[in-house]
Amino acid sequence: MPTYKLTYFNARGLAELARLMFAEKGVEYEDVRIERDQWPDMKPNTPQGQLPILEVDGQVIPQSKAFCRYLAREFGFYGSTSLDTACVDVVCETIDDLLQGLRKFFAEQNEEEKAKKKAEFYSDGGNGQVVLKRLEKLLGNDDYFVENKLSLADFSMMMASDWYLRNSEGAMDNFPTLLALRKRVMELPKIAKWIETRPVTEFKFSNKMPSYKLNYFNVRGRGEVSRLCFVVAGVPFEDFRVEFADWPALKPKMPNGAMPVLEVDGKMLPETQAIQGYLAREFNLAGTNNWESALVNVVAEMISDLKKPFSDKVFFEKDEAKKAESTKTYFEETAPPMFKRLEERLKANGDGDGYFVGNKISLADIIFFNGMDNVLKVKATALDDYPKLKALRGRVAALKEVAAYLEKRPVTNV
């Protein structure tokens, strides 16, 4: 039998699903619960700067979904056949749709907006009710979701219903079969014992979300990459846009007399790149390991080299004659070799059909996406000879969160 060690905060949150499976299977494990004030010292020593993590014979598995599926396979809670496993995943992904909806209002800082989003979510015809109907259909008349026996899907439903009901008592009264499933799982002898004896903690939907306020002018400029990091991560923030007329009065209050400035729980962080790096690390947009983080920085530096001559000699040039000459030089001589190198770097990662680094979007892709805005304003066909780069920009723009943001963001010159 392997030795297991589960490390998380002293809360249910993202670790409780694993704890339930350990309890039902009767497998011993070390349930390490850390206090919040211990986390800053511990964070750099975790694989992705996050909790929970599961250690199996000393080997660390980050990401709660990954190790919950691992445990489900090990403990026989993941279907008897490959098709059954897929059915378990279908239920779990549907439940995740429910949780995503909860997170949207749960993390909202503005109380008025939070109440509005919550009312919409729980309303008849709201997303919460829509997803519950799907789950009810998946359960049918069986006692359990898949093979009519206990699986990861049923544990997940029990946990999700905890969060759903905590925010609106009686919200599942129209779904008696799902309530019956919840009761059935909670009354399993080993689960009932765990619930009775587990530490009493403050209810946590997820780790406490810091409050963020980004101070910058009402332009894209040096603030837009940070805004896009929030958008891609789905993290609420106050987008405080300063009019230029108001800047002289505000300037003495800024740490370096400049913007952007990011406020995190009231603490001020100045300097554009420092802010971007912080957000990328916090939101898992900086690569999954030190090597990938370095590659993200490589791409960022390449894009900086591409943008600097454009900004200096093209975009902000006042003399129209000089601007025309510089524009011609930039697009015919300066930019092409730089675009070519960026295209080659993109193609080196999965033939260029994904993102610059790893298998998911990172700060590198966000910087590229934003950096091309003004370039393409001057020459709309600038990326036509670089199909992988052009497709990447389209891929980022098509992300649901990004598309919604672009549709409503203020229209500014820069």
C-alpha positions as CSV (number, residue, x, y, z in Angstrom):
1,M,0.0,0.0,0.0
2,P,1.4,3.4,-0.9
3,T,1.8,6.1,1.7
4,Y,-0.4,9.2,1.1
5,K,0.0,12.7,2.3
6,L,-2.6,15.4,1.4
7,T,-1.6,19.0,2.1
8,Y,-4.2,21.8,2.1
9,F,-5.4,24.6,4.2
10,N,-7.5,23.9,7.3
11,A,-10.7,24.0,5.3
12,R,-12.8,21.7,3.1
13,G,-12.4,23.6,-0.2
14,L,-10.5,21.8,-3.0
15,A,-9.3,18.9,-0.8
16,E,-12.5,17.6,0.6
17,L,-13.3,15.4,-2.4
18,A,-10.1,13.5,-1.9
19,R,-10.7,13.2,1.9
20,L,-14.1,11.7,1.2
21,M,-12.6,9.0,-1.0
22,F,-10.0,8.2,1.5
23,A,-12.7,7.9,4.2
24,E,-15.0,5.6,2.1
25,K,-12.2,3.4,1.0
26,G,-10.8,3.2,4.5
27,V,-7.3,4.1,3.4
28,E,-5.0,5.8,5.8
29,Y,-3.3,9.1,4.8
30,E,-1.7,12.0,6.4
31,D,-4.1,15.0,6.4
32,V,-1.8,18.0,6.7
33,R,-3.7,21.2,7.3
34,I,-1.8,24.4,7.2
35,E,-2.8,27.8,8.6
36,R,-3.0,30.8,6.3
37,D,0.0,32.5,7.9
38,Q,2.2,29.5,7.1
39,W,1.4,29.7,3.3
40,P,3.7,32.5,2.2
41,D,6.8,30.5,3.4
42,M,5.5,27.2,2.0
43,K,4.3,28.5,-1.4
44,P,7.7,28.6,-3.2
45,N,8.3,24.9,-2.3
46,T,5.1,23.7,-4.0
47,P,5.2,22.6,-7.7
48,Q,2.8,25.2,-9.0
49,G,2.6,27.6,-6.1
50,Q,-0.8,26.2,-5.1
51,L,-2.6,23.9,-2.8
52,P,-3.9,21.2,-2.4
53,I,-1.1,18.7,-3.3
54,L,-1.1,14.9,-2.9
55,E,2.1,13.0,-2.2
56,V,2.2,9.3,-3.1
57,D,5.3,7.6,-1.7
58,G,7.0,11.1,-1.8
59,Q,6.0,11.9,-5.4
60,V,4.0,15.1,-5.6
61,I,0.9,15.4,-7.7
62,P,-0.5,19.0,-7.9
63,Q,-3.9,20.1,-9.2
64,S,-7.0,18.7,-7.3
65,K,-8.8,17.4,-10.3
66,A,-5.7,15.4,-11.4
67,F,-5.1,13.7,-8.1
68,C,-8.8,13.1,-7.4
69,R,-9.1,11.2,-10.7
70,Y,-5.9,9.3,-9.7
71,L,-7.4,8.3,-6.4
72,A,-10.7,7.4,-8.0
73,R,-8.9,5.0,-10.3
74,E,-6.8,3.5,-7.5
75,F,-9.9,3.1,-5.2
76,G,-12.3,1.7,-7.8
77,F,-14.5,4.9,-8.0
78,Y,-13.9,5.6,-11.7
79,G,-16.0,3.1,-13.6
80,S,-15.4,-0.5,-14.6
81,T,-14.7,0.1,-18.2
82,S,-13.2,2.9,-20.3
83,L,-16.7,3.9,-21.4
84,D,-17.9,4.0,-17.8
85,T,-14.9,6.2,-16.9
86,A,-15.9,8.6,-19.7
87,C,-19.4,8.7,-18.2
88,V,-18.0,9.6,-14.8
89,D,-16.1,12.4,-16.5
90,V,-19.2,13.7,-18.2
91,V,-20.9,14.0,-14.8
92,C,-17.9,15.6,-13.2
93,E,-17.5,18.2,-16.0
94,T,-21.2,19.0,-15.8
95,I,-20.8,19.5,-12.1
96,D,-17.9,21.8,-12.8
97,D,-20.2,23.9,-14.9
98,L,-22.3,24.4,-11.8
99,L,-19.3,25.3,-9.7
100,Q,-18.0,27.8,-12.3
101,G,-21.3,29.6,-12.1
102,L,-21.1,29.7,-8.3
103,R,-17.6,31.1,-8.5
104,K,-18.7,34.0,-10.7
105,F,-20.7,35.6,-7.9
106,F,-19.0,34.1,-4.9
107,A,-15.7,36.0,-5.7
108,E,-17.4,39.2,-6.7
109,Q,-16.2,42.1,-4.5
110,N,-19.0,44.5,-5.2
111,E,-21.9,43.5,-2.9
112,E,-24.6,45.0,-5.2
113,E,-23.2,43.2,-8.2
114,K,-22.7,40.0,-6.2
115,A,-26.4,40.0,-5.2
116,K,-27.5,40.5,-8.8
117,K,-25.3,37.7,-10.1
118,K,-26.5,35.4,-7.3
119,A,-30.2,36.1,-8.0
120,E,-29.6,35.4,-11.7
121,F,-27.8,32.2,-11.1
122,Y,-30.4,30.7,-8.7
123,S,-33.5,32.0,-10.6
124,D,-35.9,29.8,-12.6
125,G,-34.2,29.4,-15.9
126,G,-30.9,30.6,-14.4
127,N,-27.7,28.7,-15.1
128,G,-27.8,26.9,-11.8
129,Q,-31.2,25.4,-12.4
130,V,-30.3,24.6,-16.1
131,V,-27.2,22.6,-15.0
132,L,-29.1,20.8,-12.2
133,K,-31.7,19.6,-14.8
134,R,-28.9,18.2,-16.9
135,L,-27.5,16.4,-13.8
136,E,-31.0,15.1,-12.9
137,K,-31.3,13.7,-16.4
138,L,-27.9,12.0,-16.2
139,L,-28.9,10.3,-12.9
140,G,-32.3,9.2,-14.1
141,N,-33.9,6.7,-11.7
142,D,-30.7,5.1,-10.5
143,D,-29.2,5.4,-7.1
144,Y,-25.8,6.5,-8.5
145,F,-24.7,8.2,-11.7
146,V,-22.7,5.5,-13.4
147,E,-23.2,1.7,-13.3
148,N,-25.6,2.4,-10.4
149,K,-22.7,2.2,-8.0
150,L,-20.7,4.7,-6.0
151,S,-18.1,6.7,-8.1
152,L,-16.2,10.0,-8.2
153,A,-19.3,11.5,-9.8
154,D,-21.4,10.9,-6.7
155,F,-18.9,12.3,-4.3
156,S,-18.5,15.3,-6.6
157,M,-22.3,15.9,-6.6
158,M,-22.4,15.7,-2.8
159,M,-19.7,18.3,-2.5
160,A,-21.2,20.6,-5.1
161,S,-24.6,20.4,-3.5
162,D,-22.9,21.5,-0.2
163,W,-21.8,24.7,-1.9
164,Y,-25.0,25.2,-3.8
165,L,-27.2,24.9,-0.8
166,R,-25.0,26.9,1.4
167,N,-25.6,29.9,-0.8
168,S,-29.4,29.4,-1.1
169,E,-31.2,27.0,1.3
170,G,-34.0,25.1,-0.5
171,A,-32.5,25.8,-3.9
172,M,-32.6,22.1,-4.8
173,D,-36.1,21.3,-3.7
174,N,-37.2,20.9,-7.3
175,F,-34.6,18.2,-7.8
176,P,-35.6,15.4,-5.4
177,T,-33.5,12.7,-7.0
178,L,-30.4,14.8,-6.6
179,L,-31.2,15.5,-3.0
180,A,-31.8,11.8,-2.5
181,L,-28.4,11.0,-3.9
182,R,-26.8,13.6,-1.7
183,K,-28.5,12.0,1.4
184,R,-27.5,8.5,0.2
185,V,-23.8,9.4,0.0
186,M,-23.8,11.3,3.3
187,E,-25.4,8.4,5.1
188,L,-22.8,5.8,4.0
189,P,-21.4,4.6,7.3
190,K,-17.8,5.6,6.7
191,I,-18.8,9.0,5.1
192,A,-21.2,9.7,8.0
193,K,-18.4,9.0,10.5
194,W,-16.0,11.3,8.6
195,I,-18.5,14.1,8.5
196,E,-19.2,13.7,12.2
197,T,-15.5,13.7,13.2
198,R,-13.8,16.0,10.7
199,P,-12.5,19.3,11.9
200,V,-15.1,22.1,12.0
201,T,-13.9,24.8,9.8
202,E,-15.3,28.0,8.3
203,F,-17.1,27.2,5.1
204,K,-14.7,27.8,2.2
205,F,-15.8,27.7,-1.4
206,S,-12.2,28.1,-2.5
207,N,-9.1,29.9,-1.2
208,K,-9.8,33.4,-0.1
209,M,-9.7,35.7,-3.1
210,P,-7.6,38.8,-2.6
211,S,-9.2,42.1,-3.6
212,Y,-7.5,43.7,-6.6
213,K,-7.5,47.3,-7.9
214,L,-5.6,48.3,-11.0
215,N,-4.9,52.0,-11.3
216,Y,-4.1,53.3,-14.8
217,F,-5.1,55.9,-17.3
218,N,-8.2,55.4,-19.5
219,V,-6.1,53.9,-22.3
220,R,-4.7,50.4,-23.0
221,G,-1.1,51.3,-22.9
222,R,0.9,49.7,-20.0
223,G,-2.2,48.6,-18.2
224,E,-3.8,46.4,-20.8
225,V,-1.7,43.2,-20.4
226,S,-2.5,43.2,-16.7
227,R,-6.2,43.7,-17.4
228,L,-6.1,40.8,-19.8
229,C,-4.4,38.6,-17.2
230,F,-7.4,39.2,-14.9
231,V,-9.8,38.5,-17.8
232,V,-8.1,35.3,-18.9
233,A,-8.0,34.0,-15.3
234,G,-11.6,35.0,-14.6
235,V,-10.6,37.0,-11.5
236,P,-12.6,40.0,-10.6
237,F,-10.8,43.3,-10.2
238,E,-11.5,47.0,-10.0
239,D,-10.4,48.6,-13.2
240,F,-9.8,52.1,-11.9
241,R,-9.2,54.4,-15.0
242,V,-7.8,57.8,-14.3
243,E,-8.5,60.8,-16.6
244,F,-5.4,62.8,-17.4
245,A,-6.8,65.9,-15.9
246,D,-7.0,64.1,-12.5
247,W,-3.4,62.7,-12.6
248,P,-1.6,65.7,-11.0
249,A,-3.6,65.3,-7.8
250,L,-3.2,61.5,-7.7
251,K,0.5,61.3,-8.7
252,P,2.0,62.1,-5.3
253,K,0.0,59.1,-3.8
254,M,1.5,56.6,-6.3
255,P,4.6,54.7,-5.0
256,N,6.9,55.8,-7.8
257,G,4.9,58.7,-9.1
258,A,3.8,56.7,-12.0
259,M,1.2,54.2,-13.2
260,P,0.1,51.5,-13.5
261,V,-0.1,50.5,-9.9
262,L,-1.8,47.3,-8.6
263,E,-3.4,47.3,-5.2
264,V,-3.6,43.8,-3.6
265,D,-5.7,43.9,-0.4
266,G,-4.7,47.5,-0.1
267,K,-0.9,47.0,-0.7
268,M,0.5,48.9,-3.6
269,L,2.7,47.3,-6.3
270,P,4.2,49.6,-8.9
271,E,6.0,49.0,-12.2
272,T,4.4,47.4,-15.3
273,Q,6.6,44.3,-15.6
274,A,6.5,43.6,-11.8
275,I,2.7,43.7,-11.9
276,Q,2.5,41.4,-14.9
277,G,4.9,38.9,-13.4
278,Y,3.1,38.9,-10.1
279,L,-0.3,38.3,-11.8
280,A,1.1,35.6,-14.1
281,R,2.5,33.7,-11.2
282,E,-0.7,34.1,-9.1
283,F,-3.0,33.0,-12.0
284,N,-0.8,30.2,-13.4
285,L,0.1,32.1,-16.5
286,A,3.8,31.9,-16.0
287,G,4.5,28.3,-17.0
288,T,4.2,25.2,-14.9
289,N,7.9,25.1,-13.9
290,N,11.0,27.2,-13.8
291,W,12.0,26.3,-17.4
292,E,8.7,27.2,-18.8
293,S,8.7,30.5,-16.8
294,A,12.0,31.3,-18.5
295,L,10.6,30.5,-21.9
296,V,7.6,32.9,-21.2
297,N,10.2,35.6,-20.4
298,V,12.1,34.8,-23.7
299,V,8.9,35.4,-25.7
300,A,8.1,38.6,-23.7
301,E,11.6,40.0,-24.4
302,M,11.3,39.1,-28.1
303,I,8.0,41.0,-28.3
304,S,9.5,43.9,-26.5
305,D,12.3,44.1,-29.1
306,L,9.6,44.0,-31.8
307,K,7.5,46.8,-30.3
308,K,10.2,49.3,-29.3
309,P,11.2,50.5,-32.7
310,F,7.5,50.6,-33.7
311,S,6.6,52.7,-30.8
312,D,9.6,55.0,-31.0
313,K,9.7,55.6,-34.8
314,V,6.3,54.8,-36.1
315,F,3.3,55.0,-33.7
316,F,4.4,58.1,-31.7
317,E,6.2,60.0,-34.5
318,K,4.7,63.4,-35.0
319,D,6.4,64.4,-38.2
320,E,4.3,62.8,-41.0
321,A,7.1,62.6,-43.5
322,K,9.4,60.9,-41.0
323,K,6.6,58.6,-39.9
324,A,5.9,57.5,-43.5
325,E,9.5,56.7,-44.0
326,S,9.9,54.9,-40.7
327,T,6.7,52.9,-41.3
328,K,8.0,51.6,-44.6
329,T,11.4,50.7,-43.0
330,Y,9.8,49.0,-40.1
331,F,7.4,46.8,-42.0
332,E,9.9,46.0,-44.8
333,E,13.1,45.6,-43.0
334,T,12.9,45.7,-39.2
335,A,9.8,43.6,-38.4
336,P,10.0,40.6,-40.8
337,P,13.0,38.9,-39.2
338,M,11.5,39.4,-35.8
339,F,8.1,38.0,-36.9
340,K,9.9,35.1,-38.4
341,R,11.8,34.2,-35.2
342,L,8.5,34.5,-33.2
343,E,6.8,32.2,-35.7
344,E,9.6,29.7,-35.4
345,R,9.4,29.8,-31.7
346,L,5.7,29.2,-31.7
347,K,6.0,26.3,-34.2
348,A,8.6,24.7,-32.0
349,N,5.9,24.1,-29.4
350,G,3.4,21.6,-30.9
351,D,3.9,22.8,-34.5
352,G,2.5,26.2,-33.5
353,D,-1.1,25.2,-33.2
354,G,-1.4,25.9,-29.5
355,Y,0.4,28.5,-27.5
356,F,4.0,29.7,-27.1
357,V,4.8,27.7,-23.9
358,G,3.3,24.5,-22.7
359,N,-0.2,23.4,-23.5
360,K,-2.2,26.4,-22.3
361,I,-2.3,30.1,-22.5
362,S,0.4,32.1,-20.7
363,L,1.6,35.6,-20.2
364,A,3.6,35.2,-23.4
365,D,0.5,34.8,-25.5
366,I,-1.3,37.7,-23.8
367,I,1.7,40.0,-24.4
368,F,1.8,39.0,-28.0
369,F,-2.0,39.4,-28.5
370,N,-1.9,42.9,-26.9
371,G,1.3,44.0,-28.5
372,M,-0.1,43.5,-32.0
373,D,-3.0,45.9,-31.5
374,N,-1.3,49.0,-32.6
375,V,0.9,47.3,-35.2
376,L,-2.2,45.9,-36.9
377,K,-3.9,49.3,-36.8
378,V,-1.1,50.7,-38.9
379,K,-0.9,47.7,-41.2
380,A,-3.8,45.3,-41.0
381,T,-1.9,42.7,-43.1
382,A,1.3,42.7,-41.0
383,L,0.7,39.0,-39.9
384,D,-0.5,37.6,-43.2
385,D,2.9,36.1,-44.0
386,Y,3.0,34.4,-40.5
387,P,0.0,32.2,-40.4
388,K,0.8,30.6,-37.0
389,L,1.1,33.9,-35.3
390,K,-2.1,35.2,-37.0
391,A,-3.9,32.1,-35.9
392,L,-2.6,32.4,-32.3
393,R,-3.9,36.0,-32.1
394,G,-7.3,34.8,-33.4
395,R,-7.3,31.9,-30.9
396,V,-6.7,34.3,-27.9
397,A,-9.4,36.7,-29.2
398,A,-11.9,33.9,-29.5
399,L,-11.5,32.8,-25.8
400,K,-14.9,33.3,-24.3
401,E,-13.7,35.6,-21.5
402,V,-11.5,37.6,-23.8
403,A,-14.2,38.0,-26.5
404,A,-16.6,39.3,-23.8
405,Y,-14.1,41.8,-22.5
406,L,-13.1,43.1,-25.9
407,E,-16.7,43.7,-26.8
408,K,-17.3,46.0,-23.8
409,R,-13.9,47.6,-23.1
410,P,-13.6,51.3,-23.5
411,V,-12.6,52.5,-27.0
412,T,-9.3,54.4,-26.7
413,N,-6.7,55.6,-29.1
414,V,-3.8,53.7,-27.5
